[in-house]
Amino acid sequence: MNFKRITRNHKEIKNWVQDRNGIPTVIKDEEIINEEDRLSFDFLNNGRNDRLEKITWTDFFRKFDSECLALVYEDKIFKGEESHRFKFIKID
């Protein structure tokens, strides 16, 4: 069973990511001109994805707040395993 949550709470977001050994990142796409970097997380934390650039939590939440975003995430999936599924939504 999926338990989806929506939050803007910085502590809740940081705890959810860190509980899954993740770090805050931005997605870099050099092929798209004039598009801002998009927020994401790296749960493998291995630096193998050239499109993900590590950022600080301070920078992450500055961008998160300035873009009026909320995080939609799954807390658990089938058989109680932790989920890494998430997306950002714009809040008006």
N, C-alpha and C positions, 0 to 999 in steps of 0.2 A: 504494500500500500504506500502511495506517495503522500507525503505531508508537505504541501507547498506553503511557503510563507512569503510575505512581502514586507520589506522593512527599509527604513532610511536610517536606522539606528547604527551609528558608527561602531559601537562596541559589539553589537550583535553580528555585524558583518565581519569584523576583524576576527572574532572568536570562531565563526563558522569556517572561514578560510584557514585560519591557523590550526584548527582541529583536524583539518585534512592536509596538513603540511603544505599549504599553499602560500603564495606571495602575490602582492598586487603588481600588475603589469599594465602596459598599454600595447595595443596592437599597432605595429608599424607596417604601412603598406606604401612603398615607394612608387608603385604604379598608379596610385590614385593621387592626383594633384589637387591641392587646396582642400583636402579633407583632413579634419582634425584626427589625432590619434584617438582610438577607442579604448576604453577601459576593459580589462579582463583580469583573469587570475591564472597563474601557472601552478598547477597542483603537482606536477612532476618535479618542479624546481631543479631542473637539470641543465637549463640554459641551451638546450638543443634546438629550440624553435627560434629561428632567426627573426621571426616576425614579432616575438614577444620581448619587450624591453622592461626590465625590472624598474619599479619606481618606489618611492617611500610611501608609507601610509599617509603621511601629511599631504603629499602631492596627489595621491589617489583621492582622498576625501575632499580636497580643494576642488578638483575637477568634478567629482561626484556631485558635490553641492552646487557648483556653478552651473552645471547642466541640468539641475533639478531631477536627478535620477533616483530610482528606488531599485532595490535588488529583489528579484523573485528567485527563490531557491528551494530545493527539495532537501528536507532534513534526513529522511531515511527512505530506502527503497526495499524491495522484496527481501524477506528473511532478515530484516534489520540491518543490512549493510549500509554504510554511509554513501550518500550520493554526492557527486561533484557537479550536478546539473544546476545551471543558473542562467539568468538573463537579466539585463538591465531594461527598465522601462522608464519613460519620461513621465513625470508627475507635473500636472498643471497647477 
